[in-house]
Amino acid sequence: MLAALAAAATAIALSSVVASPASAVATRHAIPDSSPHWLSHAKAVSTPSSASKVTFGILLNMRNTAQANAQVAAVSNPSSASYGKYLTNAQFKATYAPTAASVKSVQSWLTSQGFSLGTTLSSGMYVTATGTTAQVEKTFGTSLKNYSYQGKTVQTNTTTLSLPDGTPATVVSSVNGVIGLDQAVTYKKPAETLPGPPAGARYGVQPCSAYYGQQVASNKPDAYGKKAPYAVCGYGSAQLQGAYGESSLIKAGYTGKGVTVAITDAYAAPTIAQDAALYAKRQGQPGYSKGQFTQITPGPDQYDLTADSECGASGWYGEETLDVEAVHAMAPGAKIVYVGAQDCSTGLDEAWAASIDNHVADIITNSWSEGIDDIADLGQSYVDFYEQYSTEAALTGISVTFSSGDDGDGTAGGTNLSAKTVGFPSDLPYVTGVGGTSVLINSKSQWQGEYGWQSSYSAPLSSSGWGTLPGTYSSGGGGGTSTLFTQPFYQKGVVPTSVSEAFGTTPMRAVPDISMVGDPNTGMLVGETQAFADGTYYDEYRIGGTSLSSPLLAGVLAVASQYSHRTLGFVNPLYYKMLGTSAIHDIVAPKSPIAQVRTDFVNGVDNSAGKTYKVQTIDVQSTTLHDTKGYDDETGVGTPNGPNFFAAVKSLTKKR
């Protein structure tokens, strides 16, 4: 599932303050760089009513950030005496979160400005409030307008934000920034019910292969001088377990039992429980025991569907389905908690952060991405929000995985070099950015080969054949170099300077860290209730994207955690220690082009309009991402190498 993250928006962090007198600021205090940088590329279309409601959040600063970073390195480095000595959330709050007095000061100030308080997350780092447009404009010294920008209508502040005269110094020193003013679309109102099942679509159309190479397209033209196999119909649970070395462990009882995996997405599929149960049954996998799958969601009248054109609520149903079924496929004994946000915007940000604050799981998988890491679009406070909460996750022993995206490095296969980017939040230093591969699984459910997922497609088959191969770049796992974060400790001396210094002489964070299958043409079969022309019913289809890679890895980590008899926490240092060992498949480019034939219905649903055929070239080498020996920015360190991976995790994390 190629999923879209919430539209990001935020204001930039406050600068340091000299208070005069000690209790108050004498003049308005500007929030630096809080005027959206994209306004010159947008068109103002309307002005919101002064009485319309606006909900926003205040991000409060963490304390002792240098100490926090040092402690993350200590508790996540298996060579450290402090390895695995994670904090409780209460301990994190006592040492690193804003003080209770600071939180109360900000809350009191908000109410004094006429705002109604909303949620205060348990760490105290984020406080939400609601007021009118007029109140927001007066308090923050700006005006709000609606703009047309990149095909969407977005509401934002038009000038730099500031805090008014007389704002208490404790508030000024506590506030990092304002999140949500640079992102609201329209006035949000509760919905009565969620939309129905998503419109039906079918992928993995016959002819297709039950395993890689099973059916050869013998009646189709050659590709690269030989007949190509049909793409797989969609790998099942047992095939993926076998390919990544779990089969024997699962038979021995290592199923992820005792480990909880959380999934964060927007909205909630109304048929997920029955779909997931039926899918497991049809895959011959264990069903869900009582309480094994739970959901944390708003009440049915609390979802925000007013921005459905941007969010696409029903599209998120498929994302939840994919995530739940992928985690269960790899960790059939793990508990799964689905956290569904009220929308795909700031509601998703808040739901993700609350999952960490409340420690709802040992592992949190997130199959969504901004698709960019440009500070001008994201805003520093929005980046700080994710950095603070991911730091809390690392310190409290939570493994956080993010899909790296499905557009390679954003250059459309190397044709638009100025667009080179990675997908935030996957480049956060304390999360695992999960890349994608094309995996070849044989008739015995064994790993046969694996390559970086960067795909090109030929033109549809015609009387003149496939046309010139490889054709046009389509999609691929996200990768590249961050412009936001300097190189983290675990990448030093491992990531080539050609990658880390892609934008200058300062080494920067590179993604992905590790990969799993993501290519939709070698993807996973999932089952979901969909609305077709002939009725609404359960059906199965092949799907992929790094939205698949992230939950698959989360399931692998659940099994590894049970097998190692310990919480794994922030895992990245382990991956980089495994690089170059038998624990990791070091993914390298194919020596010659690898092609397969993809079959699709012309109308995407049935054969009434016929079928169409295209050649996919796997790991096409015309892009600006390449998988090479050692670390590369297409697949990271590589992929888990079967039982060797689990043995290495157990050995590296052994209590000493």
C-alpha positions as CSV (number, residue, x, y, z in Angstrom):
1,M,0.0,0.0,0.0
2,L,1.4,3.3,-1.1
3,A,0.3,5.3,1.9
4,A,0.2,9.1,2.4
5,L,1.0,10.8,5.7
6,A,-0.8,13.5,7.2
7,A,-0.1,16.9,5.7
8,A,2.7,18.3,7.9
9,A,2.7,21.7,9.3
10,T,4.2,23.6,12.0
11,A,5.9,26.7,13.1
12,I,9.6,27.2,14.0
13,A,11.1,27.0,17.4
14,L,11.4,29.9,19.8
15,S,14.7,31.6,20.2
16,S,16.4,32.1,23.5
17,V,14.9,34.8,25.7
18,V,16.2,37.4,28.1
19,A,13.2,38.1,30.4
20,S,12.6,41.6,31.9
21,P,11.5,41.6,34.6
22,A,11.9,37.9,35.7
23,S,8.2,37.1,35.5
24,A,7.3,38.5,32.1
25,V,8.4,39.5,28.6
26,A,8.3,43.2,28.0
27,T,7.6,43.1,24.3
28,R,6.1,40.7,21.8
29,H,8.4,37.7,21.4
30,A,8.8,36.4,17.8
31,I,8.9,32.7,17.0
32,P,11.8,32.7,14.5
33,D,11.1,31.4,11.0
34,S,7.5,30.6,11.8
35,S,6.2,32.2,8.6
36,P,5.7,29.4,6.0
37,H,8.4,29.4,3.4
38,W,6.1,28.1,0.7
39,L,3.8,31.1,0.6
40,S,5.5,32.5,-2.5
41,H,4.6,29.4,-4.4
42,A,0.9,29.4,-3.3
43,K,-2.2,31.4,-4.2
44,A,-4.5,32.9,-1.5
45,V,-8.0,31.8,-2.2
46,S,-10.1,32.8,0.8
47,T,-10.1,34.1,4.4
48,P,-11.6,32.0,7.2
49,S,-14.4,33.4,9.3
50,S,-13.2,35.2,12.4
51,A,-15.5,32.9,14.4
52,S,-14.4,29.6,12.8
53,K,-12.7,27.2,15.2
54,V,-9.0,26.4,15.0
55,T,-7.2,23.6,16.9
56,F,-3.5,23.7,17.4
57,G,-0.8,22.3,19.6
58,I,2.0,23.8,21.7
59,L,5.2,21.9,21.7
60,L,7.2,22.3,25.0
61,N,10.9,21.9,25.1
62,M,12.6,18.8,26.4
63,R,15.2,19.3,29.2
64,N,18.7,18.0,29.3
65,T,18.8,17.1,25.6
66,A,22.6,16.5,25.5
67,Q,22.3,14.1,28.4
68,A,19.4,12.4,26.7
69,N,21.3,11.8,23.5
70,A,24.3,10.4,25.5
71,Q,21.9,8.1,27.3
72,V,20.3,6.9,24.1
73,A,23.8,5.9,22.8
74,A,24.5,4.0,26.0
75,V,21.3,2.1,26.4
76,S,21.2,1.0,22.7
77,N,24.9,0.1,22.3
78,P,25.3,-3.6,23.1
79,S,28.9,-3.0,24.1
80,S,27.9,-0.5,26.8
81,A,27.5,-1.5,30.4
82,S,24.2,0.5,30.3
83,Y,22.8,-1.5,27.4
84,G,19.2,-2.3,27.8
85,K,18.8,-0.3,31.0
86,Y,15.8,1.6,29.7
87,L,13.9,4.3,31.6
88,T,10.3,4.0,32.5
89,N,8.1,6.7,31.0
90,A,7.8,8.2,34.5
91,Q,11.6,8.3,34.7
92,F,11.8,10.0,31.3
93,K,9.3,12.5,32.4
94,A,11.1,13.3,35.7
95,T,14.5,13.9,33.9
96,Y,13.8,15.1,30.4
97,A,10.2,16.2,29.9
98,P,9.0,19.7,30.8
99,T,8.4,20.2,34.5
100,A,4.9,20.0,35.9
101,A,5.2,23.7,36.7
102,S,6.1,24.5,33.1
103,V,3.2,22.5,31.7
104,K,0.8,24.2,34.1
105,S,2.2,27.6,33.2
106,V,1.5,27.0,29.5
107,Q,-2.0,25.6,30.2
108,S,-2.9,28.6,32.3
109,W,-1.5,31.0,29.8
110,L,-3.6,29.4,27.0
111,T,-6.8,29.7,29.0
112,S,-6.0,33.3,29.9
113,Q,-5.9,34.0,26.1
114,G,-9.4,32.6,25.8
115,F,-8.5,29.2,24.4
116,S,-10.2,25.9,25.5
117,L,-7.7,23.3,26.5
118,G,-7.7,20.0,24.7
119,T,-5.4,17.1,25.2
120,T,-2.2,17.3,27.2
121,L,0.0,14.2,26.4
122,S,1.2,12.5,29.5
123,S,4.8,13.5,29.1
124,G,3.7,17.1,29.1
125,M,5.6,17.9,25.9
126,Y,2.5,18.6,23.9
127,V,-0.6,20.6,24.8
128,T,-3.5,21.1,22.4
129,A,-6.0,24.0,22.5
130,T,-8.9,25.3,20.4
131,G,-10.1,28.8,19.8
132,T,-11.5,31.0,17.1
133,T,-9.6,32.4,14.2
134,A,-9.8,35.9,15.8
135,Q,-8.3,34.6,19.0
136,V,-5.5,32.9,17.2
137,E,-4.7,35.9,15.1
138,K,-4.7,38.2,18.2
139,T,-2.6,35.9,20.4
140,F,0.0,35.0,17.8
141,G,0.1,38.4,16.0
142,T,-0.8,37.0,12.6
143,S,-3.6,36.5,10.1
144,L,-4.9,33.2,8.8
145,K,-5.7,32.5,5.2
146,N,-6.6,29.6,2.9
147,Y,-4.2,28.9,0.1
148,S,-4.1,26.7,-2.9
149,Y,-0.8,24.8,-2.7
150,Q,0.3,21.7,-4.6
151,G,-3.2,20.7,-5.5
152,K,-4.6,21.2,-2.0
153,T,-6.4,23.9,-0.1
154,V,-4.5,24.6,3.1
155,Q,-4.9,27.1,5.9
156,T,-1.9,28.8,7.4
157,N,-0.6,31.8,9.2
158,T,0.6,34.5,6.8
159,T,3.4,36.1,9.0
160,T,5.8,35.2,11.7
161,L,4.2,34.1,14.9
162,S,4.8,35.9,18.1
163,L,3.7,35.8,21.7
164,P,2.0,38.8,23.1
165,D,3.3,41.4,25.6
166,G,3.1,40.2,29.1
167,T,3.6,36.6,28.3
168,P,5.1,35.0,31.4
169,A,8.8,34.2,31.1
170,T,8.2,30.6,32.1
171,V,5.9,30.2,29.1
172,V,8.4,31.8,26.7
173,S,11.2,29.6,27.9
174,S,9.0,26.5,27.7
175,V,7.4,26.9,24.3
176,N,9.3,25.4,21.4
177,G,6.7,26.3,18.8
178,V,3.1,26.0,17.5
179,I,2.0,23.1,15.5
180,G,-1.2,23.0,13.4
181,L,-1.7,26.6,12.3
182,D,0.3,25.9,9.1
183,Q,-1.8,22.9,8.2
184,A,-5.5,23.2,8.9
185,V,-7.6,22.6,5.8
186,T,-11.1,23.7,6.8
187,Y,-13.2,23.9,9.9
188,K,-13.3,20.4,11.3
189,K,-16.5,18.8,12.5
190,P,-17.4,15.4,13.9
191,A,-18.7,12.9,11.4
192,E,-21.7,10.7,12.0
193,T,-20.1,7.5,10.6
194,L,-17.1,6.5,8.7
195,P,-17.3,5.8,4.9
196,G,-18.0,2.3,3.7
197,P,-15.5,-0.2,2.4
198,P,-13.0,1.0,-0.2
199,A,-13.7,0.6,-3.9
200,G,-12.6,-2.8,-5.0
201,A,-9.4,-3.4,-7.0
202,R,-7.5,-6.6,-8.0
203,Y,-3.8,-7.0,-8.3
204,G,-1.9,-10.3,-8.8
205,V,-4.1,-11.1,-11.8
206,Q,-3.7,-14.5,-13.6
207,P,-1.6,-15.5,-15.3
208,C,0.8,-15.0,-12.3
209,S,3.2,-17.3,-10.4
210,A,2.6,-19.1,-7.2
211,Y,6.3,-18.6,-6.4
212,Y,9.0,-16.8,-8.3
213,G,9.6,-18.3,-11.7
214,Q,6.7,-20.8,-11.5
215,Q,5.0,-19.7,-14.7
216,V,7.0,-18.4,-17.7
217,A,5.4,-16.1,-20.2
218,S,6.3,-18.4,-23.0
219,N,3.7,-16.8,-25.4
220,K,5.0,-13.3,-24.8
221,P,8.0,-11.6,-26.5
222,D,11.4,-12.0,-25.0
223,A,12.7,-9.5,-22.5
224,Y,16.5,-9.0,-22.5
225,G,16.9,-11.9,-24.9
226,K,14.9,-14.5,-23.0
227,K,11.4,-15.4,-21.8
228,A,10.5,-13.8,-18.5
229,P,8.4,-15.3,-15.7
230,Y,5.1,-13.9,-14.7
231,A,5.1,-11.9,-11.5
232,V,4.0,-13.7,-8.4
233,C,0.3,-13.7,-7.5
234,G,1.3,-12.5,-4.0
235,Y,3.4,-14.3,-1.4
236,G,1.6,-15.9,1.5
237,S,2.5,-16.0,5.2
238,A,4.4,-19.3,5.1
239,Q,6.5,-18.2,2.1
240,L,7.6,-15.0,3.8
241,Q,8.3,-16.8,7.1
242,G,10.5,-19.3,5.1
243,A,12.3,-16.6,3.1
244,Y,13.3,-14.7,6.2
245,G,14.2,-17.7,8.3
246,E,11.4,-17.9,10.7
247,S,9.8,-21.3,9.9
248,S,11.9,-23.4,12.3
249,L,11.6,-20.7,15.0
250,I,7.8,-20.5,14.7
251,K,7.6,-24.3,14.9
252,A,9.7,-24.2,18.1
253,G,7.2,-21.7,19.6
254,Y,9.0,-18.5,18.9
255,T,6.0,-16.6,17.5
256,G,6.5,-13.2,19.1
257,K,4.4,-14.3,22.1
258,G,4.8,-11.9,25.0
259,V,5.7,-9.0,22.7
260,T,3.3,-6.2,21.7
261,V,3.4,-4.5,18.3
262,A,1.5,-1.2,17.8
263,I,0.5,0.1,14.4
264,T,-0.3,3.8,13.9
265,D,-2.5,4.9,11.0
266,A,-5.4,7.2,10.4
267,Y,-9.0,6.1,10.7
268,A,-10.0,2.5,11.2
269,A,-11.3,-0.2,8.8
270,P,-14.8,-1.3,10.0
271,T,-14.2,-4.9,8.9
272,I,-10.6,-5.4,10.0
273,A,-11.3,-7.9,12.8
274,Q,-13.2,-10.3,10.5
275,D,-10.9,-9.7,7.5
276,A,-7.7,-10.4,9.5
277,A,-9.2,-13.6,11.1
278,L,-10.4,-14.9,7.7
279,Y,-7.0,-14.1,6.1
280,A,-5.1,-16.0,8.8
281,K,-7.4,-19.0,8.4
282,R,-7.0,-19.0,4.6
283,Q,-3.3,-18.8,5.0
284,G,-3.2,-21.8,7.4
285,Q,-1.9,-19.6,10.2
286,P,-2.9,-19.4,13.8
287,G,-5.9,-17.2,14.4
288,Y,-6.1,-14.4,17.0
289,S,-6.7,-15.4,20.6
290,K,-9.0,-13.3,22.8
291,G,-7.4,-9.9,23.3
292,Q,-4.5,-10.5,20.9
293,F,-5.8,-7.8,18.5
294,T,-7.1,-4.6,20.0
295,Q,-7.8,-1.1,18.7
296,I,-7.4,2.4,20.2
297,T,-9.5,4.7,18.2
298,P,-11.7,7.8,18.6
299,G,-15.4,7.2,19.1
300,P,-17.3,6.7,15.8
301,D,-18.4,10.3,15.8
302,Q,-15.0,11.7,16.4
303,Y,-13.3,11.1,13.1
304,D,-12.6,14.2,11.0
305,L,-13.7,13.5,7.4
306,T,-13.9,17.2,6.3
307,A,-10.5,16.8,4.6
308,D,-11.3,13.5,3.0
309,S,-10.0,14.6,-0.4
310,E,-6.6,15.0,1.2
311,C,-6.7,12.1,3.6
312,G,-8.9,9.5,1.8
313,A,-10.3,7.7,4.8
314,S,-11.2,4.5,2.9
315,G,-7.7,4.3,1.5
316,W,-6.3,4.1,5.0
317,Y,-8.5,1.0,5.6
318,G,-6.3,-0.9,3.2
319,E,-3.2,0.4,5.0
320,E,-4.5,-0.9,8.3
321,T,-5.4,-4.2,6.7
322,L,-1.9,-4.6,5.2
323,D,-0.2,-3.6,8.5
324,V,-2.2,-5.9,10.7
325,E,-2.0,-8.9,8.4
326,A,1.8,-8.4,7.7
327,V,2.7,-8.2,11.4
328,H,0.6,-11.3,12.2
329,A,2.1,-13.1,9.2
330,M,5.6,-12.7,10.7
331,A,4.7,-12.9,14.4
332,P,1.5,-14.9,14.8
333,G,1.9,-15.0,18.6
334,A,2.5,-11.3,19.1
335,K,-0.2,-8.9,20.4
336,I,-1.2,-6.2,18.0
337,V,-2.6,-2.8,19.0
338,Y,-3.9,-0.7,16.2
339,V,-3.9,3.0,17.0
340,G,-6.2,4.9,14.6
341,A,-6.0,8.7,14.5
342,Q,-9.0,10.9,13.9
343,D,-7.4,12.3,10.7
344,C,-4.3,12.0,8.6
345,S,-3.0,15.4,9.8
346,T,-2.1,16.5,13.3
347,G,-4.4,13.8,14.7
348,L,-2.0,11.2,13.4
349,D,1.0,13.1,14.9
350,E,-0.7,13.1,18.3
351,A,-1.8,9.5,18.1
352,W,1.8,8.5,17.3
353,A,3.2,10.5,20.2
354,A,0.6,9.2,22.6
355,S,1.6,5.7,21.7
356,I,5.1,6.4,22.9
357,D,4.0,8.5,26.0
358,N,1.7,5.7,27.1
359,H,4.1,2.9,26.1
360,V,1.3,0.9,24.4
361,A,3.8,-1.5,22.8
362,D,7.4,-2.7,22.6
363,I,7.5,-2.1,18.9
364,I,5.7,0.6,16.9
365,T,5.4,0.3,13.1
366,N,4.4,3.3,11.0
367,S,3.7,3.0,7.3
368,W,3.4,6.6,6.3
369,S,5.8,9.3,5.2
370,E,6.0,13.0,4.3
371,G,7.9,12.2,1.2
372,I,10.3,15.2,1.8
373,D,12.7,16.3,4.5
374,D,12.8,20.0,3.5
375,I,12.8,22.2,6.7
376,A,11.2,25.0,4.7
377,D,8.1,22.9,4.2
378,L,8.1,20.9,7.4
379,G,9.0,23.6,9.9
380,Q,11.5,23.2,12.8
381,S,8.9,22.7,15.5
382,Y,7.3,19.9,13.6
383,V,10.7,18.2,13.2
384,D,11.4,18.9,16.9
385,F,8.1,17.3,17.8
386,Y,9.1,14.0,16.2
387,E,12.7,14.2,17.4
388,Q,11.6,14.7,21.0
389,Y,9.1,11.8,21.0
390,S,11.4,9.4,19.1
391,T,14.1,10.2,21.8
392,E,11.6,9.2,24.5
393,A,10.9,6.0,22.6
394,A,14.6,5.1,22.4
395,L,15.2,5.9,26.1
396,T,12.2,3.9,27.2
397,G,13.0,0.8,25.1
398,I,10.5,1.1,22.2
399,S,11.6,0.1,18.7
400,V,10.1,2.5,16.1
401,T,10.1,1.6,12.4
402,F,9.1,3.9,9.6
403,S,8.6,3.1,5.9
404,S,11.2,5.0,3.9
405,G,8.8,5.8,1.1
406,D,8.0,4.5,-2.4
407,D,9.5,7.0,-4.8
408,G,13.2,6.2,-4.6
409,D,15.1,9.4,-3.9
410,G,12.5,11.6,-5.4
411,T,14.3,12.1,-8.7
412,A,11.9,10.0,-10.8
413,G,14.6,7.5,-11.5
414,G,17.4,10.1,-11.9
415,T,15.5,12.3,-14.4
416,N,15.0,15.2,-11.9
417,L,18.1,15.5,-9.8
418,S,17.1,18.8,-8.1
419,A,14.2,16.9,-6.4
420,K,16.5,14.5,-4.5
421,T,15.2,13.9,-1.1
422,V,14.4,11.4,1.6
423,G,11.1,10.9,3.4
424,F,10.7,12.3,6.9
425,P,10.1,10.9,9.5
426,S,12.1,7.9,8.4
427,D,15.4,9.9,8.7
428,L,14.9,10.6,12.4
429,P,18.1,9.5,14.1
430,Y,16.3,7.3,16.7
431,V,13.9,5.4,14.4
432,T,14.6,2.6,11.9
433,G,14.1,3.7,8.3
434,V,12.9,0.6,6.5
435,G,13.7,0.3,2.8
436,G,12.2,-2.1,0.2
437,T,13.5,-5.0,-1.9
438,S,12.3,-7.4,-4.6
439,V,12.5,-10.9,-3.1
440,L,12.6,-14.1,-5.1
441,I,11.1,-17.1,-3.1
442,N,11.3,-20.6,-4.6
443,S,8.8,-23.5,-4.5
444,K,10.1,-24.6,-1.1
445,S,9.4,-21.2,0.5
446,Q,13.2,-20.5,0.5
447,W,15.0,-17.3,-0.2
448,Q,16.4,-17.5,-3.7
449,G,17.6,-14.0,-4.2
450,E,16.9,-10.4,-3.3
451,Y,17.5,-7.1,-5.0
452,G,16.9,-3.4,-4.3
453,W,13.4,-2.3,-5.2
454,Q,13.7,0.2,-8.0
455,S,11.3,-0.6,-10.8
456,S,10.8,0.4,-14.4
457,Y,8.0,-0.7,-16.6
458,S,7.8,-1.2,-20.3
459,A,5.0,0.2,-22.4
460,P,1.9,-2.2,-22.4
461,L,2.4,-5.1,-24.8
462,S,1.4,-4.2,-28.3
463,S,1.9,-5.6,-31.8
464,S,5.4,-4.1,-31.8
465,G,6.4,-5.8,-28.6
466,W,7.5,-4.3,-25.3
467,G,9.2,-1.2,-26.7
468,T,12.6,-0.2,-25.5
469,L,13.5,-1.7,-22.1
470,P,13.7,-1.0,-19.3
471,G,11.0,1.6,-20.1
472,T,9.9,4.3,-17.6
473,Y,10.8,4.5,-13.9
474,S,7.8,3.6,-11.7
475,S,8.6,3.4,-8.1
476,G,11.1,2.1,-5.5
477,G,12.1,2.1,-1.9
478,G,13.0,5.4,-0.4
479,G,16.6,6.2,0.3
480,G,19.3,8.9,0.3
481,T,20.8,11.5,2.5
482,S,18.9,13.6,5.1
483,T,19.3,17.4,5.1
484,L,17.9,17.6,8.6
485,F,20.1,15.5,10.8
486,T,23.8,15.0,11.1
487,Q,25.3,11.5,11.0
488,P,24.2,9.5,14.1
489,F,26.8,7.6,16.1
490,Y,25.9,4.2,14.7
491,Q,26.6,5.2,11.1
492,K,30.0,6.7,11.7
493,G,32.7,4.8,9.9
494,V,30.1,2.6,8.2
495,V,28.2,4.8,5.7
496,P,30.4,5.8,2.7
497,T,31.2,9.5,2.5
498,S,29.7,9.5,-1.0
499,V,26.4,9.0,0.7
500,S,26.8,10.8,4.0
501,E,28.3,13.9,2.3
502,A,26.0,14.0,-0.7
503,F,25.0,17.7,0.1
504,G,28.3,19.0,1.5
505,T,31.2,18.2,3.7
506,T,29.3,17.5,6.9
507,P,28.3,13.8,7.2
508,M,24.5,13.5,7.5
509,R,22.0,10.8,8.4
510,A,21.5,8.2,5.6
511,V,18.5,6.1,5.0
512,P,17.3,3.3,4.9
513,D,18.9,1.4,7.8
514,I,17.6,-2.1,6.8
515,S,15.2,-3.4,4.2
516,M,12.4,-6.0,3.7
517,V,10.4,-6.9,0.6
518,G,8.5,-4.0,-0.7
519,D,8.2,-4.4,-4.5
520,P,4.5,-4.8,-5.2
521,N,5.3,-7.3,-7.9
522,T,7.0,-9.6,-5.4
523,G,4.6,-8.4,-2.7
524,M,2.3,-10.0,-0.1
525,L,-1.2,-11.3,-0.6
526,V,-3.7,-9.5,1.7
527,G,-7.4,-9.9,2.3
528,E,-9.9,-7.1,2.7
529,T,-13.6,-6.4,2.4
530,Q,-14.1,-4.2,-0.6
531,A,-17.0,-2.7,-2.6
532,F,-17.2,-4.1,-6.1
533,A,-19.8,-3.6,-8.8
534,D,-21.4,-6.9,-7.9
535,G,-21.4,-6.4,-4.2
536,T,-19.3,-5.8,-1.1
537,Y,-17.3,-8.8,0.0
538,Y,-13.9,-10.1,1.1
539,D,-11.3,-10.5,-1.6
540,E,-7.5,-11.0,-1.7
541,Y,-5.0,-9.1,-3.7
542,R,-1.2,-8.5,-4.0
543,I,0.3,-5.4,-2.5
544,G,3.6,-3.9,-1.6
545,G,5.5,-0.6,-0.9
546,T,7.7,0.1,2.1
547,S,4.3,0.2,3.8
548,L,4.7,-3.6,3.7
549,S,8.4,-3.5,4.6
550,S,7.9,-1.8,7.9
551,P,5.3,-4.1,9.5
552,L,7.1,-7.1,8.2
553,L,10.2,-6.0,10.0
554,A,8.2,-5.2,13.1
555,G,7.0,-8.8,13.1
556,V,10.6,-10.1,12.7
557,L,11.6,-8.0,15.6
558,A,8.8,-9.4,17.8
559,V,10.1,-12.9,17.1
560,A,13.7,-11.8,17.7
561,S,12.7,-10.2,21.0
562,Q,11.1,-13.4,22.2
563,Y,14.0,-15.5,21.0
564,S,16.5,-13.2,22.8
565,H,14.4,-13.0,25.9
566,R,14.7,-9.2,26.1
567,T,13.2,-6.0,24.9
568,L,15.3,-4.8,21.9
569,G,14.6,-1.1,22.1
570,F,16.3,1.1,19.6
571,V,17.7,-1.5,17.2
572,N,19.8,0.4,14.7
573,P,23.2,-0.1,16.4
574,L,22.6,-3.8,16.1
575,Y,22.0,-3.7,12.4
576,Y,25.2,-1.8,11.8
577,K,27.2,-4.2,13.9
578,M,25.8,-7.1,11.8
579,L,26.8,-5.5,8.5
580,G,29.3,-7.7,6.7
581,T,28.4,-10.8,8.7
582,S,26.3,-13.8,7.8
583,A,23.4,-12.3,9.8
584,I,22.6,-9.9,6.9
585,H,22.0,-10.5,3.3
586,D,24.2,-7.8,1.7
587,I,22.1,-6.8,-1.3
588,V,24.0,-6.0,-4.5
589,A,22.8,-5.2,-8.0
590,P,22.0,-8.0,-10.4
591,K,24.8,-8.9,-12.8
592,S,22.3,-8.7,-15.7
593,P,18.8,-7.4,-16.0
594,I,16.0,-9.3,-14.3
595,A,12.6,-9.0,-15.8
596,Q,9.1,-10.4,-15.1
597,V,5.8,-9.9,-16.8
598,R,3.0,-8.2,-14.9
599,T,-0.7,-8.9,-15.7
600,D,-3.4,-6.4,-14.9
601,F,-7.1,-6.0,-15.8
602,V,-7.5,-3.0,-18.0
603,N,-10.2,-1.6,-15.8
604,G,-8.5,-2.7,-12.6
605,V,-11.4,-4.9,-11.4
606,D,-12.4,-7.6,-13.9
607,N,-11.8,-9.1,-17.4
608,S,-14.7,-7.3,-19.0
609,A,-12.3,-4.9,-20.7
610,G,-9.5,-7.4,-21.1
611,K,-6.0,-7.7,-19.7
612,T,-2.8,-5.7,-20.3
613,Y,0.8,-6.9,-19.9
614,K,4.0,-5.0,-19.0
615,V,7.6,-6.0,-18.3
616,Q,9.0,-4.9,-15.0
617,T,12.7,-4.6,-14.7
618,I,13.8,-5.4,-11.2
619,D,16.4,-3.1,-9.5
620,V,16.8,-1.0,-12.7
621,Q,20.2,0.5,-12.8
622,S,19.3,3.8,-14.5
623,T,18.3,5.4,-11.2
624,T,20.5,7.5,-8.8
625,L,20.1,4.8,-6.1
626,H,22.3,1.7,-6.3
627,D,22.8,-1.3,-4.1
628,T,26.4,-2.1,-3.6
629,K,28.6,-4.2,-1.3
630,G,28.4,-2.9,2.3
631,Y,26.0,-0.1,3.2
632,D,24.1,1.6,0.4
633,D,21.3,4.1,0.3
634,E,19.0,1.7,-1.6
635,T,18.8,-1.1,0.9
636,G,20.8,0.1,3.9
637,V,22.8,-2.7,5.5
638,G,20.7,-5.3,3.6
639,T,18.0,-7.7,4.8
640,P,17.7,-10.3,7.7
641,N,19.5,-13.5,6.7
642,G,17.3,-16.2,8.1
643,P,18.3,-18.0,11.3
644,N,21.6,-16.3,11.3
645,F,19.9,-13.0,11.9
646,F,18.0,-14.2,15.0
647,A,21.1,-15.9,16.4
648,A,23.1,-12.7,16.0
649,V,20.4,-10.6,17.7
650,K,20.4,-13.1,20.6
651,S,24.2,-13.1,20.8
652,L,24.7,-9.4,20.6
653,T,22.0,-8.7,23.2
654,K,23.0,-11.4,25.6
655,K,22.9,-10.2,29.2
656,R,26.4,-9.9,30.6
